[in-house]
Amino acid sequence: MPYIGRDLQRGNYLKLDDISSQFNGTTRTFDLRSGGNLFYPGSSFSILVVLGGVIQEPESAYTIDQYQITFASAPGASDDFFCIALGVALGIGVPGEGTVSTSKIATEAVTYEKLAPSARGVGIQSGGVSIAGAGVTQLNFIGTGNTFTYDSATKTVNISIQGGGGVGAGGTWAANNVGVYTGKPVGINTDTFVGAANSEGALQVVGNVAITDGTLMLDQNIDSNVFIPPGKNGLLIGPVTVGVGITIDIATGCTLVVV
């Protein structure tokens, strides 16, 4: 049949979810929902409530507090229920649920500050300590040979810095009083190591080595095999004890000086 009375000017009429399954003759307060989501009527006069086939009077038979309805008398377990929300206001210019697509969002409309804290990420950390906060848009690692792995369980990117030549430690230190430690071979004035398995030493220097206001200290015991490769000479300052089974091999044409 045609609509009787004044046409609807704005808003929607909604039938709210049935809550009669919660009626037990004792409980008087219930959550109002629409499609499973909490519903906020605004006031008791904006909904039509029918309980047990009888229309209920607002503020007398029931009251509204945010999304909850409280009946003056607890509904019986056999009472049926339905509720109509009368003219739910629609905001001007507000799109309907699920209608906004990526193409409809203006460029740079969503900024870091507008994101919820849970969506902003944890930032950039070093050793578990945050080193960069909001506003960082790019992270650049200088040099080549760096290794990156991603842990999907913890959402963590792990980075191993290998230096410009792919081996050893590259870069500079933050301050003069910072100690230096590395389990890798160290090259000075070179980015290429000679030999294999440290056969020519864990410390390799291209150029002269000067010791100023200090000493050169060597172990008195040799507990690993020593090899003087072709084209190189060796210097051994004694007294030195060579361990059992340890060999000192000198390539043909090379010299080992023992002092």
C-alpha positions as CSV (number, residue, x, y, z in Angstrom):
1,M,0.0,0.0,0.0
2,P,1.2,3.6,-0.5
3,Y,3.0,5.5,2.2
4,I,0.5,7.3,4.5
5,G,1.4,10.7,5.9
6,R,4.3,12.9,5.3
7,D,7.1,11.5,3.1
8,L,10.4,10.7,4.8
9,Q,12.7,13.7,4.6
10,R,15.9,12.2,6.0
11,G,17.3,9.2,7.7
12,N,16.5,5.4,7.7
13,Y,14.0,3.3,9.6
14,L,15.9,0.3,11.0
15,K,14.7,-2.8,12.7
16,L,17.1,-3.6,15.5
17,D,18.2,-7.1,16.4
18,D,15.9,-9.3,18.5
19,I,17.0,-9.5,22.1
20,S,14.2,-11.7,23.4
21,S,16.5,-14.7,23.7
22,Q,18.1,-12.9,26.7
23,F,14.8,-12.4,28.5
24,N,14.7,-14.4,31.8
25,G,12.2,-12.5,34.0
26,T,15.0,-11.0,36.1
27,T,17.4,-9.0,33.8
28,R,16.1,-5.5,32.9
29,T,19.1,-4.0,31.0
30,F,20.1,-5.2,27.5
31,D,22.4,-4.0,24.7
32,L,20.8,-2.7,21.5
33,R,22.3,-3.9,18.3
34,S,21.8,-3.5,14.6
35,G,23.4,-6.2,12.4
36,G,25.4,-7.4,15.4
37,N,26.9,-3.9,16.0
38,L,26.1,-1.8,19.1
39,F,23.4,0.8,18.3
40,Y,23.0,4.2,19.9
41,P,19.4,5.5,19.6
42,G,20.2,8.9,21.0
43,S,17.0,9.0,23.2
44,S,14.1,6.8,24.2
45,F,11.8,8.8,21.9
46,S,13.7,7.9,18.8
47,I,12.8,4.2,18.9
48,L,9.5,2.2,18.8
49,V,9.6,-0.7,21.3
50,V,7.1,-3.5,21.3
51,L,7.3,-6.0,24.1
52,G,4.9,-9.0,24.3
53,G,2.8,-7.5,21.6
54,V,2.4,-4.2,23.5
55,I,3.9,-0.9,22.4
56,Q,6.0,0.5,25.3
57,E,5.9,4.1,26.5
58,P,9.3,5.9,26.3
59,E,10.8,7.0,29.7
60,S,8.0,5.2,31.5
61,A,8.3,1.6,30.4
62,Y,11.9,1.9,29.3
63,T,14.9,4.3,29.3
64,I,17.9,4.6,27.1
65,D,21.6,5.0,28.2
66,Q,23.9,5.2,25.1
67,Y,23.4,1.7,23.5
68,Q,21.6,0.1,26.4
69,I,17.8,-0.2,27.1
70,T,16.5,-0.6,30.6
71,F,12.9,-1.8,31.2
72,A,10.9,-0.7,34.2
73,S,9.9,-4.3,34.6
74,A,12.0,-7.3,33.6
75,P,10.6,-9.0,30.4
76,G,9.4,-12.5,30.9
77,A,11.2,-15.5,29.2
78,S,8.2,-16.0,26.9
79,D,7.9,-12.3,25.8
80,D,8.6,-11.5,22.2
81,F,10.4,-8.2,21.2
82,F,11.0,-6.0,18.3
83,C,12.3,-2.5,18.0
84,I,12.2,0.1,15.2
85,A,14.6,3.0,15.1
86,L,12.7,6.0,13.8
87,G,14.6,8.1,11.2
88,V,18.2,7.5,11.9
89,A,20.0,10.7,10.9
90,L,22.4,10.5,7.9
91,G,25.2,13.1,8.0
92,I,25.4,15.3,4.9
93,G,28.4,14.2,2.7
94,V,29.0,11.0,4.8
95,P,29.4,8.0,2.6
96,G,27.6,4.7,3.3
97,E,29.3,1.8,5.0
98,G,31.8,0.0,2.7
99,T,31.4,2.5,-0.1
100,V,34.8,4.3,0.2
101,S,37.5,2.9,-2.1
102,T,41.2,3.7,-2.4
103,S,40.6,5.9,-5.5
104,K,38.2,8.1,-3.5
105,I,40.8,9.0,-0.9
106,A,42.6,12.2,-1.7
107,T,46.4,12.1,-2.0
108,E,48.2,12.6,1.4
109,A,44.8,12.7,3.1
110,V,45.9,9.9,5.5
111,T,48.9,11.2,7.5
112,Y,51.0,9.5,10.1
113,E,49.5,11.6,12.9
114,K,46.0,10.5,11.9
115,L,46.8,6.8,12.1
116,A,46.0,4.9,15.3
117,P,49.1,4.2,17.4
118,S,48.7,0.4,16.6
119,A,49.0,1.2,12.9
120,R,52.0,3.5,13.1
121,G,54.6,0.7,13.7
122,V,57.3,0.6,16.3
123,G,59.7,2.9,14.6
124,I,63.4,2.4,14.0
125,Q,65.5,0.7,16.7
126,S,69.1,-0.1,17.4
127,G,69.8,-2.7,20.0
128,G,66.2,-2.5,21.2
129,V,66.4,1.3,21.7
130,S,64.4,3.7,19.5
131,I,66.6,5.9,17.3
132,A,63.9,7.5,15.1
133,G,60.3,8.4,15.6
134,A,57.5,10.0,13.6
135,G,58.2,11.6,10.3
136,V,60.8,9.2,9.0
137,T,59.8,8.3,5.4
138,Q,63.0,6.6,4.2
139,L,65.8,4.4,5.6
140,N,69.0,4.2,3.6
141,F,71.9,1.8,4.2
142,I,75.3,3.0,2.8
143,G,77.5,0.5,1.1
144,T,77.0,-2.9,-0.5
145,G,76.9,-6.5,0.7
146,N,74.3,-5.8,3.5
147,T,72.0,-8.7,4.4
148,F,68.3,-8.2,5.2
149,T,65.9,-10.8,6.6
150,Y,62.2,-10.5,7.6
151,D,60.6,-12.3,10.5
152,S,56.9,-12.5,9.7
153,A,56.1,-13.8,13.2
154,T,57.5,-10.7,14.9
155,K,57.1,-8.3,11.9
156,T,60.8,-7.5,12.3
157,V,63.5,-6.7,9.7
158,N,66.9,-7.8,10.7
159,I,69.9,-6.2,9.0
160,S,73.5,-7.3,8.9
161,I,76.0,-4.6,7.8
162,Q,78.9,-6.1,5.8
163,G,80.7,-2.9,4.7
164,G,81.5,-1.5,1.3
165,G,83.6,-4.5,0.1
166,G,81.2,-7.2,1.3
167,V,83.5,-8.4,4.1
168,G,84.8,-7.0,7.3
169,A,83.5,-3.9,9.0
170,G,83.0,-0.7,7.0
171,G,82.3,2.9,8.0
172,T,83.5,5.0,10.9
173,W,83.0,5.0,14.7
174,A,80.9,7.5,16.6
175,A,83.6,8.7,18.9
176,N,87.3,8.3,19.6
177,N,86.7,6.6,22.9
178,V,84.6,3.8,21.4
179,G,86.4,0.4,21.4
180,V,86.7,-1.7,18.3
181,Y,85.8,-5.4,18.2
182,T,85.1,-7.7,15.3
183,G,85.2,-11.4,14.7
184,K,85.9,-10.7,11.0
185,P,89.3,-10.1,9.3
186,V,90.3,-6.4,9.2
187,G,91.9,-4.7,6.2
188,I,93.5,-1.3,6.5
189,N,93.9,0.8,3.4
190,T,92.5,-2.1,1.3
191,D,89.1,-3.5,0.4
192,T,90.4,-6.8,-0.8
193,F,91.8,-9.6,1.4
194,V,94.6,-11.8,0.2
195,G,94.6,-15.6,0.6
196,A,92.0,-17.9,2.1
197,A,91.0,-18.7,5.7
198,N,93.2,-15.9,7.0
199,S,96.3,-17.6,5.6
200,E,98.0,-14.2,5.4
201,G,96.7,-12.9,8.7
202,A,93.5,-11.6,10.2
203,L,95.0,-8.1,10.0
204,Q,96.2,-7.0,6.6
205,V,97.7,-3.6,5.9
206,V,98.6,-2.1,2.6
207,G,101.4,0.4,3.3
208,N,103.8,1.0,6.2
209,V,102.9,0.3,9.8
210,A,104.2,2.7,12.4
211,I,104.0,2.2,16.1
212,T,104.3,5.4,18.1
213,D,104.7,5.5,21.8
214,G,103.9,1.8,22.1
215,T,105.1,-1.7,21.6
216,L,104.6,-4.7,19.3
217,M,103.5,-7.7,21.5
218,L,103.6,-11.3,20.3
219,D,102.5,-14.5,22.0
220,Q,105.3,-16.7,23.4
221,N,103.3,-19.8,22.3
222,I,102.3,-20.7,18.7
223,D,99.3,-23.0,19.0
224,S,98.2,-23.0,15.4
225,N,99.8,-23.7,12.1
226,V,101.7,-20.9,10.5
227,F,102.3,-20.5,6.7
228,I,104.5,-17.9,5.1
229,P,103.0,-17.7,1.5
230,P,104.9,-17.0,-1.7
231,G,106.1,-13.4,-2.1
232,K,106.1,-12.8,1.7
233,N,108.6,-12.9,4.5
234,G,108.0,-13.5,8.2
235,L,109.4,-12.2,11.5
236,L,109.4,-14.2,14.7
237,I,110.6,-12.7,17.9
238,G,111.6,-15.3,20.5
239,P,111.8,-17.1,22.8
240,V,108.7,-18.9,21.3
241,T,107.3,-22.3,22.1
242,V,105.8,-24.2,19.2
243,G,103.0,-26.5,20.3
244,V,103.1,-30.3,19.7
245,G,102.0,-31.1,16.1
246,I,102.1,-27.4,15.0
247,T,103.9,-26.7,11.8
248,I,105.6,-23.5,10.5
249,D,105.7,-23.7,6.7
250,I,107.7,-21.3,4.6
251,A,107.1,-21.1,0.8
252,T,110.1,-21.5,-1.5
253,G,112.1,-18.3,-1.9
254,C,110.6,-16.8,1.3
255,T,112.4,-16.1,4.6
256,L,111.4,-16.4,8.2
257,V,113.7,-14.3,10.5
258,V,113.8,-15.5,14.1
259,V,115.1,-12.9,16.6
